[in-house]
Amino acid sequence: MYSWVVVVFCSVLLFMTFVAGYLGSTSLLGAFITGVAFSQLPFKGDAWEKEVGPITHALSSLFFASIGTLIPLNRMFHPKAFAIGMLFTIPAVLGKWVTGLVLYWFDGGYQWVDVNVVGWAMVGRGELGFVMAASALRHGLLSPDTFAITVWALLVATMASPLIFRQCLAWKDRVAQMQVAGNSRGGG
C-alpha cells in the first residue's frame, strides 16, 4: 500500500544526497533535507514503519558502527590528547546544554528541571560531529592529534548525556508527582 511512498522517498533521497555532495556539503545534509520534505505527510510514520522498519535497526547499527571506526584509539590515550580533550568537553557540553536555558529565558513557564531535560537531550547529539571531524581530518583541516582531542570532547558528551538525561527525566517525574500530591492535598 505504501510502497510508492518509499520508492519516491528513496528516489528523492538519492537525488538530494547527490546534490548535497556535488555542492560540496555532506550527503547527510541531503538526507536530512529529504526527511524534512517528507515530514508533513500524514501517513509517513505508517509507510516508513511498514516498508522500511524491519531494516532500520540494522542500518542504524551499521551507521553507529561506522562512526565507531572513526575513533583513533592509537592517539586517544596520549596524555596531551586526553587532557585537552577533557578540557574541550566543558564547552562542548555547555554549548549544547545552554539551549535548555535559552528555552527558559524565552518562556518563563518552564521549571529548572525542564531546562535540564532539554539541555541534556541536546548534549548527546554528537554523531554528526564525528562525521564532520573525520571529514575535516581527511581534508587536512585537522591534524591527527587535534582530531583525537575533538573525538574526546564528542565522545564524553555523547556517552554522558543519556545517563544524565535519564536522571533528569526521573527528576521531572518526581517533581510532577510532588505537584500532583500537593494539588490533591490543597484541593481536598
N, CA and C atoms as a LAMMPS dump frame, in Angstrom:
ITEM: TIMESTEP
0
ITEM: NUMBER OF ATOMS
564
ITEM: BOX BOUNDS ff ff ff
-5.0000000000000000e+02 5.0000000000000000e+02
-5.0000000000000000e+02 5.0000000000000000e+02
-5.0000000000000000e+02 5.0000000000000000e+02
ITEM: ATOMS id mol type element x y z
1 1 1 N 0.819 -1.2 0
2 1 2 C 0 0 0
3 1 3 C 0.863 1.265 0
4 2 1 N 1.919 1.276 0.845
5 2 2 C 2.762 2.459 0.957
6 2 3 C 4.041 2.348 0.14
7 3 1 N 4.17 1.31 -0.646
8 3 2 C 5.418 1.09 -1.379
9 3 3 C 5.788 2.288 -2.238
10 4 1 N 4.81 2.932 -2.856
11 4 2 C 5.096 4.066 -3.722
12 4 3 C 5.705 5.222 -2.936
13 5 1 N 5.29 5.406 -1.682
14 5 2 C 5.85 6.482 -0.856
15 5 3 C 7.327 6.219 -0.608
16 6 1 N 7.659 4.994 -0.284
17 6 2 C 9.047 4.641 -0.014
18 6 3 C 9.895 4.766 -1.276
19 7 1 N 9.344 4.373 -2.429
20 7 2 C 10.08 4.496 -3.696
21 7 3 C 10.345 5.969 -3.999
22 8 1 N 9.343 6.817 -3.854
23 8 2 C 9.526 8.255 -4.1
24 8 3 C 10.514 8.827 -3.085
25 9 1 N 10.356 8.457 -1.817
26 9 2 C 11.261 8.934 -0.766
27 9 3 C 12.707 8.562 -1.087
28 10 1 N 12.936 7.299 -1.435
29 10 2 C 14.292 6.84 -1.729
30 10 3 C 14.855 7.521 -2.974
31 11 1 N 14.002 7.781 -3.958
32 11 2 C 14.449 8.487 -5.168
33 11 3 C 14.877 9.913 -4.829
34 12 1 N 14.055 10.6 -4.053
35 12 2 C 14.395 11.967 -3.639
36 12 3 C 15.64 11.938 -2.755
37 13 1 N 15.742 10.943 -1.878
38 13 2 C 16.904 10.805 -1.005
39 13 3 C 18.184 10.67 -1.815
40 14 1 N 18.183 9.787 -2.802
41 14 2 C 19.374 9.617 -3.643
42 14 3 C 19.729 10.906 -4.366
43 15 1 N 18.715 11.566 -4.909
44 15 2 C 18.948 12.822 -5.629
45 15 3 C 19.516 13.892 -4.706
46 16 1 N 18.903 14.059 -3.54
47 16 2 C 19.333 15.123 -2.623
48 16 3 C 20.724 14.857 -2.028
49 17 1 N 21.035 13.591 -1.757
50 17 2 C 22.38 13.303 -1.248
51 17 3 C 23.425 13.565 -2.333
52 18 1 N 23.08 13.256 -3.583
53 18 2 C 23.991 13.562 -4.692
54 18 3 C 24.18 15.069 -4.819
55 19 1 N 23.081 15.823 -4.802
56 19 2 C 23.162 17.279 -4.944
57 19 3 C 23.979 17.893 -3.8
58 20 1 N 23.724 17.452 -2.58
59 20 2 C 24.476 17.997 -1.436
60 20 3 C 25.966 17.714 -1.594
61 21 1 N 26.311 16.491 -1.986
62 21 2 C 27.716 16.157 -2.204
63 21 3 C 28.318 16.944 -3.348
64 22 1 N 27.568 17.092 -4.429
65 22 2 C 28.045 17.844 -5.59
66 22 3 C 28.319 19.302 -5.224
67 23 1 N 27.491 19.853 -4.355
68 23 2 C 27.658 21.249 -3.943
69 23 3 C 28.746 21.426 -2.883
70 24 1 N 29.365 20.325 -2.469
71 24 2 C 30.472 20.411 -1.525
72 24 3 C 30.072 20.226 -0.074
73 25 1 N 28.828 19.907 0.173
74 25 2 C 28.377 19.666 1.539
75 25 3 C 28.428 18.174 1.814
76 26 1 N 27.956 17.781 2.969
77 26 2 C 27.892 16.365 3.294
78 26 3 C 26.597 15.768 2.752
79 27 1 N 26.669 14.53 2.332
80 27 2 C 25.462 13.865 1.834
81 27 3 C 24.424 13.738 2.939
82 28 1 N 24.873 13.774 4.192
83 28 2 C 23.935 13.698 5.319
84 28 3 C 22.98 14.888 5.325
85 29 1 N 23.451 16.042 4.858
86 29 2 C 22.569 17.21 4.764
87 29 3 C 21.468 16.943 3.747
88 30 1 N 21.818 16.336 2.632
89 30 2 C 20.811 15.982 1.635
90 30 3 C 19.797 15.001 2.192
91 31 1 N 20.27 14.04 2.983
92 31 2 C 19.363 13.07 3.607
93 31 3 C 18.433 13.772 4.585
94 32 1 N 18.978 14.679 5.367
95 32 2 C 18.168 15.421 6.332
96 32 3 C 17.102 16.256 5.623
97 33 1 N 17.491 16.95 4.571
98 33 2 C 16.543 17.779 3.816
99 33 3 C 15.425 16.909 3.24
100 34 1 N 15.771 15.717 2.784
101 34 2 C 14.752 14.799 2.274
102 34 3 C 13.761 14.441 3.378
103 35 1 N 14.269 14.131 4.558
104 35 2 C 13.39 13.82 5.682
105 35 3 C 12.462 14.967 6.008
106 36 1 N 13 16.184 5.994
107 36 2 C 12.176 17.37 6.274
108 36 3 C 11.093 17.523 5.202
109 37 1 N 11.463 17.298 3.949
110 37 2 C 10.492 17.444 2.855
111 37 3 C 9.32 16.47 3.002
112 38 1 N 9.572 15.302 3.56
113 38 2 C 8.524 14.295 3.715
114 38 3 C 7.871 14.33 5.095
115 39 1 N 8.318 15.217 5.953
116 39 2 C 7.859 15.203 7.346
117 39 3 C 6.383 15.536 7.526
118 40 1 N 5.777 16.209 6.582
119 40 2 C 4.387 16.631 6.752
120 40 3 C 3.374 15.649 6.165
121 41 1 N 3.832 14.565 5.578
122 41 2 C 2.891 13.572 5.064
123 41 3 C 2.188 12.905 6.238
124 42 1 N 0.866 12.883 6.258
125 42 2 C 0.154 12.35 7.418
126 42 3 C 0.388 10.859 7.646
127 43 1 N 0.742 10.122 6.609
128 43 2 C 0.909 8.679 6.739
129 43 3 C 2.382 8.265 6.708
130 44 1 N 3.279 9.231 6.868
131 44 2 C 4.706 8.928 6.735
132 44 3 C 5.183 7.893 7.735
133 45 1 N 4.716 7.975 8.973
134 45 2 C 5.142 7.027 10
135 45 3 C 4.703 5.618 9.674
136 46 1 N 3.455 5.467 9.259
137 46 2 C 2.945 4.146 8.897
138 46 3 C 3.701 3.582 7.704
139 47 1 N 3.907 4.426 6.693
140 47 2 C 4.597 3.974 5.482
141 47 3 C 6.024 3.552 5.816
142 48 1 N 6.699 4.374 6.556
143 48 2 C 8.099 4.087 6.883
144 48 3 C 8.207 2.829 7.739
145 49 1 N 7.375 2.737 8.758
146 49 2 C 7.445 1.584 9.659
147 49 3 C 7.106 0.282 8.935
148 50 1 N 6.087 0.304 8.094
149 50 2 C 5.656 -0.912 7.406
150 50 3 C 6.672 -1.363 6.367
151 51 1 N 7.172 -0.429 5.574
152 51 2 C 8.027 -0.791 4.447
153 51 3 C 9.516 -0.849 4.79
154 52 1 N 9.961 -0.007 5.697
155 52 2 C 11.397 0.101 5.958
156 52 3 C 11.76 -0.29 7.392
157 53 1 N 10.787 -0.307 8.266
158 53 2 C 11.034 -0.596 9.673
159 53 3 C 11.912 -1.797 9.954
160 54 1 N 11.676 -2.924 9.27
161 54 2 C 12.483 -4.116 9.566
162 54 3 C 13.991 -3.93 9.343
163 55 1 N 14.382 -3.082 8.386
164 55 2 C 15.82 -2.914 8.144
165 55 3 C 16.399 -1.686 8.84
166 56 1 N 15.532 -0.85 9.401
167 56 2 C 16.009 0.376 10.044
168 56 3 C 16.97 0.078 11.182
169 57 1 N 16.645 -0.9 12.016
170 57 2 C 17.508 -1.23 13.15
171 57 3 C 18.89 -1.652 12.664
172 58 1 N 18.927 -2.51 11.652
173 58 2 C 20.207 -2.979 11.127
174 58 3 C 21.014 -1.833 10.527
175 59 1 N 20.346 -0.965 9.775
176 59 2 C 21.053 0.162 9.164
177 59 3 C 21.53 1.156 10.214
178 60 1 N 20.726 1.382 11.255
179 60 2 C 21.15 2.275 12.339
180 60 3 C 22.372 1.699 13.038
181 61 1 N 22.352 0.403 13.284
182 61 2 C 23.507 -0.242 13.914
183 61 3 C 24.746 -0.117 13.038
184 62 1 N 24.561 -0.292 11.731
185 62 2 C 25.68 -0.161 10.795
186 62 3 C 26.224 1.259 10.802
187 63 1 N 25.324 2.253 10.847
188 63 2 C 25.762 3.646 10.891
189 63 3 C 26.599 3.909 12.139
190 64 1 N 26.109 3.472 13.299
191 64 2 C 26.847 3.733 14.529
192 64 3 C 28.151 2.942 14.584
193 65 1 N 28.184 1.754 13.989
194 65 2 C 29.441 1.011 13.904
195 65 3 C 30.44 1.778 13.035
196 66 1 N 29.946 2.371 11.94
197 66 2 C 30.845 3.146 11.079
198 66 3 C 31.373 4.37 11.813
199 67 1 N 30.559 4.968 12.665
200 67 2 C 31.028 6.097 13.474
201 67 3 C 32.116 5.613 14.429
202 68 1 N 31.922 4.433 15.008
203 68 2 C 32.922 3.866 15.909
204 68 3 C 34.273 3.664 15.246
205 69 1 N 34.262 3.342 13.956
206 69 2 C 35.533 3.134 13.258
207 69 3 C 36.326 4.425 13.093
208 70 1 N 35.704 5.562 13.317
209 70 2 C 36.392 6.846 13.181
210 70 3 C 37.248 7.19 14.398
211 71 1 N 37.05 6.492 15.497
212 71 2 C 37.744 6.837 16.741
213 71 3 C 39.185 6.329 16.684
214 72 1 N 40.157 7.246 16.787
215 72 2 C 41.57 6.884 16.653
216 72 3 C 42.173 6.422 17.992
217 73 1 N 41.917 5.172 18.361
218 73 2 C 42.387 4.678 19.656
219 73 3 C 43.89 4.838 19.841
220 74 1 N 44.667 4.74 18.763
221 74 2 C 46.116 4.861 18.893
222 74 3 C 46.562 6.247 19.355
223 75 1 N 45.746 7.262 19.178
224 75 2 C 46.097 8.624 19.61
225 75 3 C 45.29 9.096 20.814
226 76 1 N 44.208 8.429 21.091
227 76 2 C 43.27 8.898 22.117
228 76 3 C 43.887 8.962 23.513
229 77 1 N 44.796 8.057 23.811
230 77 2 C 45.3 7.972 25.174
231 77 3 C 46.659 8.621 25.366
232 78 1 N 47.075 9.413 24.401
233 78 2 C 48.246 10.259 24.64
234 78 3 C 47.839 11.273 25.698
235 79 1 N 48.685 11.52 26.687
236 79 2 C 48.301 12.427 27.786
237 79 3 C 47.792 13.798 27.306
238 80 1 N 48.447 14.365 26.299
239 80 2 C 48.03 15.684 25.805
240 80 3 C 46.628 15.612 25.185
241 81 1 N 46.384 14.616 24.343
242 81 2 C 45.077 14.481 23.698
243 81 3 C 43.988 14.265 24.744
244 82 1 N 44.276 13.432 25.731
245 82 2 C 43.298 13.159 26.782
246 82 3 C 43.006 14.421 27.6
247 83 1 N 44.05 15.109 28.049
248 83 2 C 43.868 16.29 28.911
249 83 3 C 43.132 17.408 28.178
250 84 1 N 43.575 17.713 26.982
251 84 2 C 42.921 18.796 26.234
252 84 3 C 41.515 18.368 25.815
253 85 1 N 41.338 17.089 25.499
254 85 2 C 40.009 16.58 25.157
255 85 3 C 39.028 16.756 26.303
256 86 1 N 39.484 16.462 27.523
257 86 2 C 38.62 16.653 28.693
258 86 3 C 38.292 18.137 28.877
259 87 1 N 39.281 18.99 28.642
260 87 2 C 39.055 20.432 28.744
261 87 3 C 38.048 20.899 27.691
262 88 1 N 38.155 20.379 26.468
263 88 2 C 37.229 20.742 25.394
264 88 3 C 35.824 20.208 25.647
265 89 1 N 35.722 19.204 26.491
266 89 2 C 34.411 18.642 26.806
267 89 3 C 33.523 19.679 27.483
268 90 1 N 34.126 20.544 28.283
269 90 2 C 33.344 21.546 29.027
270 90 3 C 32.568 22.458 28.079
271 91 1 N 33.222 23.14 27.123
272 91 2 C 32.409 23.966 26.211
273 91 3 C 31.519 23.138 25.285
274 92 1 N 31.935 21.904 24.954
275 92 2 C 31.098 21.053 24.105
276 92 3 C 29.777 20.751 24.802
277 93 1 N 29.837 20.478 26.099
278 93 2 C 28.627 20.183 26.869
279 93 3 C 27.838 21.457 27.142
280 94 1 N 28.508 22.473 27.642
281 94 2 C 27.807 23.715 27.996
282 94 3 C 27.173 24.379 26.776
283 95 1 N 27.854 24.319 25.636
284 95 2 C 27.32 24.938 24.429
285 95 3 C 25.989 24.35 23.996
286 96 1 N 25.809 23.054 24.212
287 96 2 C 24.538 22.43 23.863
288 96 3 C 23.539 22.498 25.016
289 97 1 N 24.037 22.354 26.238
290 97 2 C 23.146 22.385 27.402
291 97 3 C 22.44 23.739 27.514
292 98 1 N 23.116 24.801 27.098
293 98 2 C 22.555 26.141 27.229
294 98 3 C 21.266 26.308 26.422
295 99 1 N 21.008 25.434 25.454
296 99 2 C 19.747 25.525 24.704
297 99 3 C 18.55 25.379 25.639
298 100 1 N 18.681 24.546 26.663
299 100 2 C 17.609 24.421 27.651
300 100 3 C 17.428 25.711 28.428
301 101 1 N 18.531 26.373 28.735
302 101 2 C 18.473 27.647 29.458
303 101 3 C 17.834 28.731 28.594
304 102 1 N 18.145 28.732 27.308
305 102 2 C 17.54 29.702 26.388
306 102 3 C 16.029 29.482 26.328
307 103 1 N 15.602 28.229 26.312
308 103 2 C 14.178 27.913 26.341
309 103 3 C 13.521 28.546 27.568
310 104 1 N 14.164 28.439 28.704
311 104 2 C 13.651 29.01 29.951
312 104 3 C 13.557 30.537 29.859
313 105 1 N 14.594 31.165 29.272
314 105 2 C 14.592 32.626 29.154
315 105 3 C 13.47 33.12 28.254
316 106 1 N 13.186 32.397 27.169
317 106 2 C 12.158 32.833 26.232
318 106 3 C 10.747 32.57 26.722
319 107 1 N 10.605 31.558 27.555
320 107 2 C 9.283 31.226 28.062
321 107 3 C 9.422 30.834 29.518
322 108 1 N 9.184 31.778 30.409
323 108 2 C 9.377 31.567 31.839
324 108 3 C 8.489 30.506 32.452
325 109 1 N 7.629 29.862 31.669
326 109 2 C 6.741 28.845 32.195
327 109 3 C 7.433 27.523 32.487
328 110 1 N 8.698 27.427 32.135
329 110 2 C 9.432 26.185 32.362
330 110 3 C 10.125 26.213 33.708
331 111 1 N 10.285 25.049 34.288
332 111 2 C 10.986 24.914 35.559
333 111 3 C 12.441 24.529 35.283
334 112 1 N 13.255 24.622 36.328
335 112 2 C 14.664 24.289 36.205
336 112 3 C 14.851 22.848 35.715
337 113 1 N 13.979 21.951 36.121
338 113 2 C 14.069 20.564 35.67
339 113 3 C 13.87 20.479 34.159
340 114 1 N 12.989 21.31 33.592
341 114 2 C 12.769 21.33 32.144
342 114 3 C 14.011 21.82 31.406
343 115 1 N 14.682 22.822 31.992
344 115 2 C 15.929 23.333 31.418
345 115 3 C 16.923 22.186 31.276
346 116 1 N 17.041 21.379 32.319
347 116 2 C 17.991 20.272 32.297
348 116 3 C 17.57 19.155 31.354
349 117 1 N 16.287 18.862 31.273
350 117 2 C 15.825 17.819 30.356
351 117 3 C 16.157 18.219 28.916
352 118 1 N 15.806 19.426 28.526
353 118 2 C 16.08 19.879 27.163
354 118 3 C 17.583 19.995 26.923
355 119 1 N 18.277 20.599 27.867
356 119 2 C 19.722 20.784 27.718
357 119 3 C 20.476 19.478 27.561
358 120 1 N 20.195 18.512 28.427
359 120 2 C 20.906 17.236 28.351
360 120 3 C 20.465 16.402 27.148
361 121 1 N 19.249 16.592 26.685
362 121 2 C 18.833 15.921 25.453
363 121 3 C 19.669 16.425 24.279
364 122 1 N 19.984 17.706 24.289
365 122 2 C 20.775 18.294 23.207
366 122 3 C 22.25 17.892 23.281
367 123 1 N 22.776 17.692 24.466
368 123 2 C 24.2 17.392 24.629
369 123 3 C 24.591 16.12 23.88
370 124 1 N 23.72 15.138 23.857
371 124 2 C 24.063 13.854 23.272
372 124 3 C 24.044 13.782 21.765
373 125 1 N 23.824 14.857 21.096
374 125 2 C 23.734 14.827 19.636
375 125 3 C 25.112 15.013 19.014
376 126 1 N 25.967 13.984 19.094
377 126 2 C 27.327 14.126 18.61
378 126 3 C 27.679 13.311 17.382
379 127 1 N 26.736 12.5 16.882
380 127 2 C 27.058 11.612 15.773
381 127 3 C 27.557 12.381 14.554
382 128 1 N 26.868 13.431 14.207
383 128 2 C 27.274 14.212 13.049
384 128 3 C 28.605 14.916 13.317
385 129 1 N 28.856 15.255 14.578
386 129 2 C 30.144 15.857 14.935
387 129 3 C 31.304 14.939 14.586
388 130 1 N 31.148 13.628 14.841
389 130 2 C 32.189 12.668 14.48
390 130 3 C 32.404 12.65 12.971
391 131 1 N 31.311 12.642 12.229
392 131 2 C 31.403 12.608 10.768
393 131 3 C 32.092 13.864 10.248
394 132 1 N 31.709 15.013 10.781
395 132 2 C 32.297 16.277 10.319
396 132 3 C 33.776 16.373 10.706
397 133 1 N 34.113 15.934 11.905
398 133 2 C 35.514 15.957 12.334
399 133 3 C 36.351 15.024 11.456
400 134 1 N 35.822 13.851 11.128
401 134 2 C 36.542 12.92 10.254
402 134 3 C 36.732 13.52 8.863
403 135 1 N 35.72 14.215 8.373
404 135 2 C 35.824 14.882 7.078
405 135 3 C 36.903 15.969 7.121
406 136 1 N 36.927 16.723 8.21
407 136 2 C 37.948 17.761 8.366
408 136 3 C 39.345 17.141 8.42
409 137 1 N 39.482 16.001 9.083
410 137 2 C 40.773 15.304 9.14
411 137 3 C 41.186 14.85 7.74
412 138 1 N 40.258 14.239 6.999
413 138 2 C 40.554 13.759 5.646
414 138 3 C 40.984 14.89 4.711
415 139 1 N 40.416 16.075 4.916
416 139 2 C 40.731 17.212 4.048
417 139 3 C 41.88 18.062 4.575
418 140 1 N 42.563 17.589 5.618
419 140 2 C 43.731 18.29 6.135
420 140 3 C 43.417 19.51 6.985
421 141 1 N 42.171 19.667 7.409
422 141 2 C 41.795 20.811 8.235
423 141 3 C 42.079 20.574 9.712
424 142 1 N 42.207 19.321 10.106
425 142 2 C 42.578 18.946 11.472
426 142 3 C 43.791 18.031 11.402
427 143 1 N 44.692 18.189 12.368
428 143 2 C 45.793 17.248 12.495
429 143 3 C 45.266 15.999 13.204
430 144 1 N 45.967 14.885 13.111
431 144 2 C 45.522 13.69 13.84
432 144 3 C 45.39 13.914 15.347
433 145 1 N 46.286 14.717 15.924
434 145 2 C 46.188 14.996 17.366
435 145 3 C 44.966 15.853 17.69
436 146 1 N 44.702 16.856 16.875
437 146 2 C 43.521 17.699 17.092
438 146 3 C 42.249 16.886 16.892
439 147 1 N 42.283 15.956 15.96
440 147 2 C 41.142 15.072 15.761
441 147 3 C 40.895 14.232 17.016
442 148 1 N 41.951 13.687 17.605
443 148 2 C 41.807 12.883 18.829
444 148 3 C 41.222 13.722 19.961
445 149 1 N 41.657 14.974 20.075
446 149 2 C 41.118 15.884 21.1
447 149 3 C 39.63 16.117 20.851
448 150 1 N 39.282 16.376 19.609
449 150 2 C 37.88 16.61 19.242
450 150 3 C 37.032 15.384 19.539
451 151 1 N 37.57 14.219 19.229
452 151 2 C 36.838 12.98 19.487
453 151 3 C 36.582 12.8 20.983
454 152 1 N 37.563 13.131 21.836
455 152 2 C 37.327 13.03 23.286
456 152 3 C 36.14 13.878 23.708
457 153 1 N 36.113 15.13 23.255
458 153 2 C 35.014 16.017 23.647
459 153 3 C 33.677 15.461 23.173
460 154 1 N 33.625 14.99 21.926
461 154 2 C 32.381 14.424 21.392
462 154 3 C 32.008 13.13 22.104
463 155 1 N 32.994 12.3 22.357
464 155 2 C 32.75 11.003 22.969
465 155 3 C 32.224 11.13 24.399
466 156 1 N 32.876 11.965 25.191
467 156 2 C 32.432 12.134 26.581
468 156 3 C 31.025 12.717 26.623
469 157 1 N 30.777 13.739 25.819
470 157 2 C 29.444 14.356 25.796
471 157 3 C 28.391 13.354 25.323
472 158 1 N 28.709 12.605 24.274
473 158 2 C 27.75 11.651 23.713
474 158 3 C 27.464 10.502 24.665
475 159 1 N 28.469 10.076 25.415
476 159 2 C 28.275 8.95 26.328
477 159 3 C 27.654 9.381 27.657
478 160 1 N 27.992 10.575 28.127
479 160 2 C 27.454 11.038 29.416
480 160 3 C 26.005 11.484 29.297
481 161 1 N 25.656 12.048 28.174
482 161 2 C 24.332 12.638 28.017
483 161 3 C 23.176 11.689 28.303
484 162 1 N 23.138 10.484 27.74
485 162 2 C 21.982 9.621 28.017
486 162 3 C 21.853 9.263 29.502
487 163 1 N 22.981 9.11 30.171
488 163 2 C 22.945 8.776 31.598
489 163 3 C 22.351 9.927 32.413
490 164 1 N 22.83 11.131 32.132
491 164 2 C 22.334 12.3 32.865
492 164 3 C 20.913 12.639 32.437
493 165 1 N 20.634 12.492 31.15
494 165 2 C 19.28 12.75 30.638
495 165 3 C 18.262 11.85 31.339
496 166 1 N 18.598 10.579 31.496
497 166 2 C 17.694 9.641 32.176
498 166 3 C 17.443 10.092 33.62
499 167 1 N 18.471 10.581 34.286
500 167 2 C 18.307 11.086 35.647
501 167 3 C 17.42 12.335 35.672
502 168 1 N 17.585 13.191 34.666
503 168 2 C 16.743 14.4 34.577
504 168 3 C 15.279 14.032 34.357
505 169 1 N 15.024 13.012 33.535
506 169 2 C 13.64 12.571 33.332
507 169 3 C 13.056 12.014 34.628
508 170 1 N 13.854 11.262 35.375
509 170 2 C 13.383 10.743 36.669
510 170 3 C 13.109 11.904 37.622
511 171 1 N 13.965 12.908 37.606
512 171 2 C 13.782 14.109 38.431
513 171 3 C 12.479 14.795 38.032
514 172 1 N 12.229 14.921 36.716
515 172 2 C 10.997 15.559 36.235
516 172 3 C 9.771 14.78 36.707
517 173 1 N 9.84 13.441 36.657
518 173 2 C 8.732 12.612 37.146
519 173 3 C 8.491 12.843 38.639
520 174 1 N 9.565 12.931 39.427
521 174 2 C 9.418 13.171 40.872
522 174 3 C 8.781 14.538 41.138
523 175 1 N 9.202 15.547 40.38
524 175 2 C 8.633 16.889 40.535
525 175 3 C 7.144 16.864 40.2
526 176 1 N 6.789 16.17 39.111
527 176 2 C 5.376 16.085 38.713
528 176 3 C 4.562 15.358 39.776
529 177 1 N 5.098 14.295 40.336
530 177 2 C 4.39 13.551 41.386
531 177 3 C 4.198 14.414 42.631
532 178 1 N 5.215 15.197 42.978
533 178 2 C 5.095 16.082 44.139
534 178 3 C 4.044 17.16 43.892
535 179 1 N 3.987 17.662 42.659
536 179 2 C 2.984 18.676 42.332
537 179 3 C 1.591 18.091 42.397
538 180 1 N 1.399 16.879 41.891
539 180 2 C 0.094 16.22 41.955
540 180 3 C -0.294 15.995 43.404
541 181 1 N 0.642 15.502 44.202
542 181 2 C 0.379 15.246 45.626
543 181 3 C 0.035 16.563 46.342
544 182 1 N 0.764 17.624 46.019
545 182 2 C 0.497 18.915 46.625
546 182 3 C -0.861 19.461 46.238
547 183 1 N -1.233 19.291 44.963
548 183 2 C -2.541 19.752 44.498
549 183 3 C -3.681 18.969 45.114
550 184 1 N -3.478 17.663 45.3
551 184 2 C -4.56 16.857 45.883
552 184 3 C -4.746 17.168 47.368
553 185 1 N -3.659 17.495 48.048
554 185 2 C -3.784 17.887 49.464
555 185 3 C -4.422 19.259 49.599
556 186 1 N -4.002 20.15 48.687
557 186 2 C -4.517 21.534 48.772
558 186 3 C -5.98 21.638 48.369
559 187 1 N -6.41 20.751 47.482
560 187 2 C -7.772 20.843 46.979
561 187 3 C -8.756 20.008 47.783
562 188 1 N -8.249 19.185 48.713
563 188 2 C -9.098 18.241 49.382
564 188 3 C -9.681 18.735 50.599
